[in-house]
Amino acid sequence: PSRVGDHVGRRVHAQHGTSAKAVAVRKKWMGEVMAEVARLKKKYGIADRLVIIGGDFNGEAEILAIAAKHGYVDAFAQAGSGWSRNGVSSINDWKGRKKGRRIDLILCHKNLAASSGAQRIDHLVSNHNLQTAVLNRAPRKA
């Protein structure tokens, strides 16, 4: 399922990815997500940098590869955050910090400036860590 709504002048597309184990299924699903995002951008006349795609994608490398083909990147990596490469899972199994993949992602357009990205692992309200990113209104300088 996906939800689309307005948030501070941006179009937010929230996702919950397929839990299928097969990478091919997740790739197909992400292709469908990006097609829906393109359709909505056209329908509402929204610039790429004003679209944020976030959620539980149940995948990482394959999701980021498809998003990149459409100009969207991991906000954590865009901000230069250590959270994009430090090996801390975004799933905590109700036990706090653990090693693994970050399958919960915030994707922003490559031209949007992200100044920070982090996971909150000190206050467990879900079996997924809270993901946050600070996205600036001004485009990223090349």
ABEGO torsion letter per residue (X at the ends): XBBBBBBGGBBBBBBBBBABABAAAAAAAAAAAAAAAAAAAAAAGBBAAABBBBEBAGBBAAAAAAAAAAGBBBAAAAAGBAAAAAGBBABAGGAEBBBEBBABBBBBBAABBBABBBBBAABBABABBBBBBBBBABBBBX
